[in-house]
Amino acid sequence: MRGKKLGGVLLAAAVAAAGLWGLTCLLVPKYTGRVVEGNFTAEYYREESPHDVLILGDCEAYENISPVTLWREYGITSYIRGNAQQLMSQSYYLLKDALREEKPETVILSISAMQQAEQSNETYNRMTLDGMRWSREKLEAILASRMEGEHLIEYVFPLLRFHSRWAELGGEDLTWFADRPLVTHSGYYMRADVRPAGTFPAERRRSNYEFEEKAYEYLDRIRELCEEEGIALILFKAPSLYPVWYDQWDMQIEEYAKAYGLAYLNALEEIDVIGIDFSEDTYDGGLHMNVYGAEKVSRWLGPVLQKQFGVPDRRGDAALSAVWEAKAARYDAEKQSQEEEFARLGYLTRFSGDETGASD
Amino acid sequence: MRGIRGKVVAAALVATAALAATPVPAYAWGFSFGAKAEEKAEESYVFRSGETDIVMGGDSAPVVRALGTPLDTFEADSCAYQGKDKIYSYSGFELGTHPDGGVDVISSVYVLDPAVSTPEGLQLGDPKSEITKLYGKGYTLENGVYRYVKGSSELAIYTTGGIVDAIEYTAIAE
């Protein structure tokens, strides 16, 4: 009798766990509409081959460099572990997480996140952290970056956070119940639409241009981790015209790079060399590159990576070539599709509209 | 026994479904989705342009209508479309808005022109002695910036060499 009772309890527990898992799969946001950024973190685990270069950071990382161009023109294997408003602390834990999977030779760190040490919007945290595999790194990433009012238990059981989505469930919640479409190209967010840069608001003064201590703390930790692992670290500033990258910020990064013997590549100062035309190479008026701008940045970056950092050309490796040719074919197909739609409509349907898409 | 096991399984399913469907309000988990614009605007600094009062944290729509066609409008989607910040340029100042609770609320005013003065009478180019004369001593001072806080708004007055060279009103994020 006791055995049967125990069996019943275990069965009930298993049914309850399966039910909770199923409900969680159903109710968590799928990020397959206008907002796809919530899928970036998890997509990394689907990679089939290692990378010589890992790129970390916020939108300045995942919208301005094309790994497929780095492969196609220089044979460089790379991946972008970037997310919307990814904090320095999150970049650090995503690097540690990646090092469980592979060991890149070079890490490129977008330093625009130095200007914001704490998260300002819970959605960004969820999009960055929910996709991480459970590990000590994920736990520490949550504890390091959660906002006031965010609770660890809601990351352990996302159902507690997203249960109220039942009222807004749509077809995509069933379609992508247990799986997700690929939304990036090795972490790169592709946009082939064009919106030329115009005029920008006045540069606003600040009372304090010093980066916050917490941002420096995680920059230090990334640098030290790279040193321990024998990884070359490059600090990178994307060619974004807005928001303003203050001279005082630039100077701090220059001084940091000099103090620790790091390379600092500021694409803002190389706009002519890169050949960026802000009437054609941006999709949002100069904030981020479109695919044409990202390819130009990559053609500037590729030779630097090979000549200064000895990143190898892997095109002679048949297995890697097969993986990357498949990636390139998918990249070309999406680029062509976006180009055709933009030529026809003057905008990309998927990204049009005013809704925030937070619950996509 | 089969009946008991069935009841246990059914109870587990019901409990699971109830947990998911219970309409627990979001704030029960500590999340705030922002107060309505009018609530935020109860006590704030006010900038005035002509006959239009511009209240930090207030609904921007009636203000933008009243101010007329701006010289320029700059719109920037935040990353992953989590809101569209706008900056309207008018003669002598810029007006910033950001979405909150379904409406665009006024997030900032930045004075650009010495010909424009605050409702209390401060202008770019004034000596710093004018600041305390007009706004009192309830400020914090950091690197030449005088900061006054009223409710959920802040008035920042920037000085260089003892002269006011920038004036900015902002709504304080909650």
HADDOCK unambig.tbl for C-alpha pairs under 7 A between the chains (distance, minus, plus):
assign (segid A and resid 8 and name CA) (segid B and resid 5 and name CA) 5.66 0.50 0.50
assign (segid A and resid 12 and name CA) (segid B and resid 8 and name CA) 6.05 0.50 0.50
assign (segid A and resid 12 and name CA) (segid B and resid 9 and name CA) 4.99 0.50 0.50
assign (segid A and resid 12 and name CA) (segid B and resid 12 and name CA) 6.03 0.50 0.50
assign (segid A and resid 15 and name CA) (segid B and resid 9 and name CA) 6.75 0.50 0.50
assign (segid A and resid 15 and name CA) (segid B and resid 12 and name CA) 6.94 0.50 0.50
assign (segid A and resid 16 and name CA) (segid B and resid 12 and name CA) 5.37 0.50 0.50
assign (segid A and resid 16 and name CA) (segid B and resid 13 and name CA) 6.11 0.50 0.50
assign (segid A and resid 16 and name CA) (segid B and resid 16 and name CA) 6.25 0.50 0.50
assign (segid A and resid 19 and name CA) (segid B and resid 13 and name CA) 6.85 0.50 0.50
assign (segid A and resid 19 and name CA) (segid B and resid 16 and name CA) 6.39 0.50 0.50
assign (segid A and resid 20 and name CA) (segid B and resid 16 and name CA) 6.30 0.50 0.50
assign (segid A and resid 35 and name CA) (segid B and resid 80 and name CA) 5.60 0.50 0.50
assign (segid A and resid 35 and name CA) (segid B and resid 81 and name CA) 6.75 0.50 0.50
assign (segid A and resid 37 and name CA) (segid B and resid 80 and name CA) 6.25 0.50 0.50
assign (segid A and resid 59 and name CA) (segid B and resid 79 and name CA) 6.85 0.50 0.50
assign (segid A and resid 84 and name CA) (segid B and resid 79 and name CA) 5.52 0.50 0.50
assign (segid A and resid 84 and name CA) (segid B and resid 80 and name CA) 6.24 0.50 0.50
assign (segid A and resid 85 and name CA) (segid B and resid 79 and name CA) 6.92 0.50 0.50
assign (segid A and resid 149 and name CA) (segid B and resid 30 and name CA) 4.57 0.50 0.50
assign (segid A and resid 149 and name CA) (segid B and resid 31 and name CA) 5.78 0.50 0.50
assign (segid A and resid 150 and name CA) (segid B and resid 30 and name CA) 6.73 0.50 0.50
assign (segid A and resid 163 and name CA) (segid B and resid 20 and name CA) 5.20 0.50 0.50
assign (segid A and resid 163 and name CA) (segid B and resid 21 and name CA) 6.73 0.50 0.50
assign (segid A and resid 164 and name CA) (segid B and resid 23 and name CA) 6.60 0.50 0.50
assign (segid A and resid 200 and name CA) (segid B and resid 74 and name CA) 6.74 0.50 0.50
assign (segid A and resid 201 and name CA) (segid B and resid 87 and name CA) 6.97 0.50 0.50
assign (segid A and resid 207 and name CA) (segid B and resid 142 and name CA) 6.46 0.50 0.50
assign (segid A and resid 207 and name CA) (segid B and resid 143 and name CA) 5.88 0.50 0.50
assign (segid A and resid 207 and name CA) (segid B and resid 145 and name CA) 5.91 0.50 0.50
assign (segid A and resid 356 and name CA) (segid B and resid 81 and name CA) 5.13 0.50 0.50
assign (segid A and resid 356 and name CA) (segid B and resid 82 and name CA) 5.21 0.50 0.50
assign (segid A and resid 356 and name CA) (segid B and resid 83 and name CA) 6.01 0.50 0.50
assign (segid A and resid 357 and name CA) (segid B and resid 81 and name CA) 6.95 0.50 0.50
assign (segid A and resid 358 and name CA) (segid B and resid 82 and name CA) 6.81 0.50 0.50
